[in-house]
Amino acid sequence: RSLDLSVIVVVYNQTESLKLILRSLLAQDFSGSYEIIVTDDGSSSELFLACWEEFNKSPIPIKYAWQQDRHFRAAAARNNGINISKGKILLFLDGDLVPALDTLQKHVEAHTSPKMIVAGNRKWRGELSSIKHLLPRGPIEKVLEFLESGFEVDEKSKQREKNERAARKKFLVSPHPWRACFSGNVSVWWSPEVRFDENFVGWGPEDWEFNHRLCTKHGYTPLYRDDITSYHLETPDAVGNVFRTGSHEEIVMYMKNTFYFFDKCPELPLDEVFFGFPRFVLDATSNKWQVVPRPAPNSYDINELVEKARRWLSEYGNK
């Protein structure tokens, strides 16, 4: 492989955040050789044209891969990026994560052995639409300074970031340390087994299956570094997070994905795989699933919830 690093950015109609990501990637304080691969999960032509107009003369190679819009297919999109990559190390970024200027250098330095999964941190900064008008004009350095400390982050985002960081550190010392790694800001050495399972269609949990498989079947070691920073500028419509959209169709795809993951890894505890299911309630009138606030831990039986969902999917899941 001819380059030190390939940065693979998965996007779907996230033009504004992608521009910030590319500007940051082109200004990185990185001593090695690298390329940028934008892998598109079916965006309109507007996204490609916007990037072409602004970045077609980049001194760093930028590649662009596109696939048809057939629901959320992040696994297939990431594989498209892997297929055309030339880097010894692959860094995966989501299309709503703007990396700090030392992100590439820290990721590469963290790989002290070939079989590692290195996960960086996400600093939650709310929805991009709510802060876009506040972003400073001029160099990307000014934008990143603003995202770090230039405005008052909403309390919900602060709590999310705090909880996520604590959970990841807890996962690392648990029986399932692979849970500490998400796909949004994570790197791994290229190897033939570094592929995502394209049977996942719809949101989640293709990244956990990827991490679990590499760690349990191929001997990889997960590492979480909270000093490897990316700024999370949420674009809910683009991501398809079922807990944000509440769409029945997307909930059904998420359920199918979760059962598919569990059936591949049946040794995992139910509550760790199906942790989101207590937030789904079936409306008896419409026979459609809805998202509700998380109930109290002792108010439900996870086994009953899982079996109810499995029975519903077997009867209605393919209609």
C-alpha positions as CSV (number, residue, x, y, z in Angstrom):
1,R,0.0,0.0,0.0
2,S,1.5,3.3,-1.2
3,L,0.2,5.8,1.4
4,D,0.3,5.9,5.2
5,L,-3.4,6.7,5.6
6,S,-6.7,6.7,3.8
7,V,-9.4,8.9,5.3
8,I,-12.8,7.5,4.4
9,V,-15.8,9.9,4.9
10,V,-19.3,8.5,4.6
11,V,-21.9,11.1,3.6
12,Y,-25.5,11.4,2.6
13,N,-26.7,14.9,1.5
14,Q,-24.5,16.6,4.1
15,T,-23.0,19.3,2.0
16,E,-22.3,21.9,4.6
17,S,-20.7,19.5,7.1
18,L,-18.7,17.8,4.4
19,K,-17.2,21.1,3.3
20,L,-16.0,21.7,6.9
21,I,-14.6,18.2,7.1
22,L,-12.7,18.5,3.9
23,R,-11.3,21.9,4.9
24,S,-10.0,20.4,8.1
25,L,-8.6,17.3,6.5
26,L,-6.7,19.5,4.0
27,A,-5.2,21.6,6.8
28,Q,-4.1,18.6,9.0
29,D,-0.8,18.8,11.0
30,F,0.2,15.4,9.7
31,S,3.7,14.3,8.7
32,G,2.7,11.3,6.7
33,S,1.2,10.7,3.2
34,Y,-2.6,10.4,2.9
35,E,-5.6,10.5,0.7
36,I,-9.3,11.5,1.3
37,I,-12.1,9.3,0.0
38,V,-15.6,10.6,0.1
39,T,-18.0,7.7,-0.1
40,D,-21.5,8.8,-0.8
41,D,-24.6,6.7,0.3
42,G,-26.8,8.0,-2.5
43,S,-26.8,11.9,-2.3
44,S,-28.2,14.1,-4.9
45,S,-25.7,15.6,-7.4
46,E,-25.6,18.8,-5.4
47,L,-23.2,17.4,-2.9
48,F,-20.7,16.2,-5.6
49,L,-20.9,19.5,-7.5
50,A,-20.4,21.6,-4.4
51,C,-17.3,19.6,-3.5
52,W,-15.9,19.6,-7.0
53,E,-16.3,23.4,-7.3
54,E,-14.4,24.0,-4.0
55,F,-11.9,21.2,-3.8
56,N,-11.1,19.9,-7.3
57,K,-7.6,21.5,-7.1
58,S,-6.7,20.0,-3.8
59,P,-3.0,19.2,-3.3
60,I,-4.1,16.1,-1.4
61,P,-5.8,13.3,-3.5
62,I,-9.6,13.3,-3.1
63,K,-11.5,10.4,-4.5
64,Y,-15.3,10.2,-4.7
65,A,-17.4,7.0,-4.7
66,W,-21.2,7.0,-5.1
67,Q,-23.9,4.3,-4.7
68,Q,-27.6,4.4,-5.3
69,D,-29.9,5.6,-2.6
70,R,-31.5,2.4,-1.4
71,H,-32.0,3.2,2.3
72,F,-29.2,3.8,4.8
73,R,-26.3,1.6,3.6
74,A,-23.3,2.8,5.5
75,A,-21.7,-0.7,5.5
76,A,-21.7,-0.9,1.8
77,A,-20.5,2.7,1.5
78,R,-17.5,2.2,3.7
79,N,-16.6,-0.9,1.7
80,N,-16.7,1.2,-1.5
81,G,-14.1,3.4,0.2
82,I,-12.0,0.5,1.3
83,N,-12.0,-0.9,-2.3
84,I,-10.3,2.1,-3.7
85,S,-8.1,3.0,-0.8
86,K,-4.3,2.9,-0.9
87,G,-3.5,3.6,2.8
88,K,-1.8,1.3,5.2
89,I,-4.2,2.6,7.9
90,L,-7.9,3.3,7.3
91,L,-9.6,6.1,9.2
92,F,-13.4,6.2,9.0
93,L,-15.2,9.5,9.6
94,D,-19.0,10.0,9.5
95,G,-20.3,12.9,7.5
96,D,-21.2,14.9,10.6
97,L,-17.9,14.7,12.4
98,V,-15.3,17.5,11.8
99,P,-11.9,16.4,12.9
100,A,-9.5,18.5,14.9
101,L,-6.2,19.4,13.1
102,D,-4.2,16.8,15.0
103,T,-6.7,13.9,14.5
104,L,-4.8,12.2,11.7
105,Q,-1.4,12.3,13.5
106,K,-2.8,11.0,16.7
107,H,-4.7,8.2,15.0
108,V,-1.6,7.0,13.2
109,E,0.6,7.3,16.3
110,A,-1.9,5.3,18.4
111,H,-1.4,2.2,16.2
112,T,1.5,0.7,18.2
113,S,0.7,-2.8,16.7
114,P,-1.1,-3.9,13.5
115,K,-4.2,-5.4,15.1
116,M,-5.7,-2.5,16.8
117,I,-9.0,-0.6,16.5
118,V,-8.5,3.0,17.6
119,A,-11.5,5.1,18.4
120,G,-11.4,8.8,18.9
121,N,-13.8,11.1,20.8
122,R,-16.9,12.9,19.7
123,K,-17.5,16.4,21.1
124,W,-21.3,17.0,20.7
125,R,-22.1,20.4,19.4
126,G,-25.8,20.2,18.6
127,E,-27.4,20.3,15.2
128,L,-25.5,22.0,12.4
129,S,-28.6,23.9,11.3
130,S,-28.8,25.7,14.7
131,I,-25.2,26.9,14.8
132,K,-24.4,27.3,11.1
133,H,-25.0,31.1,11.2
134,L,-22.6,31.4,14.2
135,L,-19.6,29.8,12.4
136,P,-16.8,32.3,11.8
137,R,-15.7,33.1,8.2
138,G,-12.1,32.6,7.2
139,P,-9.6,29.9,7.9
140,I,-10.7,26.5,9.2
141,E,-8.5,27.1,12.2
142,K,-10.9,29.8,13.4
143,V,-13.9,27.5,12.8
144,L,-12.3,24.7,14.9
145,E,-11.4,27.2,17.7
146,F,-15.1,28.2,17.7
147,L,-16.3,24.6,17.8
148,E,-13.9,23.9,20.7
149,S,-14.8,26.8,23.0
150,G,-16.4,29.7,21.1
151,F,-20.0,29.3,22.1
152,E,-22.2,27.8,24.8
153,V,-23.0,24.2,24.0
154,D,-26.6,23.2,24.9
155,E,-27.0,21.1,28.0
156,K,-28.4,18.1,26.2
157,S,-25.2,17.9,24.0
158,K,-23.0,18.4,27.1
159,Q,-24.7,15.5,28.8
160,R,-24.5,13.2,25.8
161,E,-20.8,13.8,25.5
162,K,-20.2,13.2,29.2
163,N,-22.3,10.0,29.2
164,E,-20.7,8.7,26.0
165,R,-17.2,9.2,27.2
166,A,-17.9,7.5,30.5
167,A,-19.6,4.6,28.8
168,R,-16.7,4.0,26.4
169,K,-14.2,3.9,29.3
170,K,-16.4,1.5,31.1
171,F,-16.8,-0.7,28.1
172,L,-13.0,-1.0,27.7
173,V,-12.7,-2.8,31.1
174,S,-15.9,-4.9,30.5
175,P,-16.2,-8.4,29.0
176,H,-17.1,-6.7,25.7
177,P,-14.5,-4.0,25.2
178,W,-15.3,-3.8,21.4
179,R,-18.4,-1.8,22.4
180,A,-16.1,1.2,23.1
181,C,-15.5,1.7,19.4
182,F,-18.1,3.4,17.1
183,S,-17.6,3.8,13.4
184,G,-17.6,7.6,13.3
185,N,-14.0,8.4,14.3
186,V,-12.2,5.1,14.2
187,S,-9.1,3.7,12.5
188,V,-7.7,0.3,11.7
189,W,-4.8,-1.1,9.7
190,W,-5.9,-2.3,6.3
191,S,-6.3,-6.1,6.1
192,P,-8.4,-8.5,4.0
193,E,-10.7,-9.0,7.0
194,V,-11.4,-5.3,7.4
195,R,-14.8,-5.3,5.7
196,F,-18.2,-4.3,6.8
197,D,-21.1,-6.7,6.5
198,E,-23.3,-5.3,3.7
199,N,-26.4,-7.3,4.9
200,F,-27.0,-4.4,7.3
201,V,-29.5,-2.1,5.5
202,G,-30.9,0.7,7.7
203,W,-29.4,2.4,10.7
204,G,-27.3,0.3,13.1
205,P,-25.5,-1.8,14.4
206,E,-23.1,-2.5,11.5
207,D,-20.2,-0.9,13.4
208,W,-20.6,-3.1,16.5
209,E,-20.7,-6.2,14.3
210,F,-17.5,-5.0,12.6
211,N,-15.8,-4.4,16.0
212,H,-17.0,-7.6,17.6
213,R,-15.9,-9.7,14.6
214,L,-12.4,-8.2,14.4
215,C,-11.9,-8.4,18.2
216,T,-13.3,-11.9,18.8
217,K,-12.4,-13.7,15.6
218,H,-9.3,-11.9,14.4
219,G,-7.5,-10.9,17.7
220,Y,-7.8,-7.1,17.4
221,T,-7.4,-4.9,20.5
222,P,-9.8,-1.9,20.9
223,L,-8.4,1.4,22.2
224,Y,-10.4,4.5,23.1
225,R,-8.6,7.9,23.0
226,D,-10.6,10.8,24.3
227,D,-7.9,13.2,23.2
228,I,-8.5,12.3,19.5
229,T,-11.1,14.9,18.8
230,S,-13.9,15.3,16.3
231,Y,-16.8,17.8,16.6
232,H,-20.2,16.2,16.1
233,L,-22.5,18.5,14.1
234,E,-25.7,16.6,14.0
235,T,-27.7,16.2,10.7
236,P,-30.5,13.9,11.9
237,D,-32.3,13.7,8.5
238,A,-29.2,12.5,6.8
239,V,-28.3,9.8,9.4
240,G,-31.6,8.1,9.9
241,N,-31.2,7.5,13.6
242,V,-34.5,5.8,14.5
243,F,-34.6,7.3,17.9
244,R,-34.6,10.7,16.3
245,T,-36.7,10.2,13.3
246,G,-39.3,7.8,14.9
247,S,-40.1,6.4,11.5
248,H,-41.9,3.0,11.6
249,E,-40.1,1.8,8.4
250,E,-36.7,2.7,9.8
251,I,-37.5,1.1,13.2
252,V,-38.4,-2.1,11.4
253,M,-35.0,-2.1,9.6
254,Y,-33.2,-1.4,12.8
255,M,-35.0,-4.3,14.5
256,K,-34.0,-6.6,11.6
257,N,-30.4,-5.4,11.8
258,T,-30.3,-6.0,15.6
259,F,-31.7,-9.5,15.3
260,Y,-29.3,-10.2,12.4
261,F,-26.4,-9.1,14.7
262,F,-27.6,-11.1,17.6
263,D,-28.1,-14.3,15.5
264,K,-24.5,-13.9,14.4
265,C,-23.4,-13.5,18.1
266,P,-25.9,-15.4,20.2
267,E,-23.5,-15.5,23.2
268,L,-24.0,-11.8,23.8
269,P,-26.3,-10.7,26.7
270,L,-29.8,-9.7,25.4
271,D,-29.8,-6.4,27.3
272,E,-26.5,-5.4,25.6
273,V,-27.7,-6.1,22.1
274,F,-31.4,-5.1,22.4
275,F,-30.8,-2.1,24.7
276,G,-32.9,0.2,22.4
277,F,-35.9,-2.0,22.2
278,P,-37.6,-0.7,25.4
279,R,-38.1,2.5,23.6
280,F,-40.3,0.9,20.9
281,V,-44.0,0.5,21.4
282,L,-46.4,-1.0,19.0
283,D,-49.5,1.0,18.3
284,A,-52.4,-1.4,18.3
285,T,-54.6,0.6,15.9
286,S,-52.1,1.1,13.1
287,N,-49.9,-1.9,13.9
288,K,-46.9,0.4,13.6
289,W,-43.9,0.9,15.9
290,Q,-43.3,4.2,17.7
291,V,-40.4,5.6,19.7
292,V,-41.2,6.6,23.3
293,P,-39.0,7.9,26.2
294,R,-36.9,5.2,27.9
295,P,-38.9,3.5,30.6
296,A,-37.5,2.8,34.1
297,P,-35.1,-0.2,34.1
298,N,-37.3,-2.4,36.3
299,S,-40.5,-1.7,34.4
300,Y,-40.0,-4.2,31.6
301,D,-38.8,-7.7,30.8
302,I,-36.2,-7.5,28.0
303,N,-36.9,-11.1,27.0
304,E,-40.6,-10.4,26.5
305,L,-39.8,-7.3,24.4
306,V,-37.4,-9.2,22.2
307,E,-39.8,-12.1,21.7
308,K,-42.7,-9.7,20.9
309,A,-40.6,-7.9,18.3
310,R,-39.4,-11.2,16.8
311,R,-43.0,-12.5,16.5
312,W,-44.1,-9.3,14.8
313,L,-41.2,-9.4,12.3
314,S,-42.0,-13.0,11.4
315,E,-45.6,-12.1,10.6
316,Y,-45.4,-8.5,9.3
317,G,-41.7,-7.8,8.7
318,N,-41.6,-8.5,5.0
319,K,-44.9,-6.8,4.1
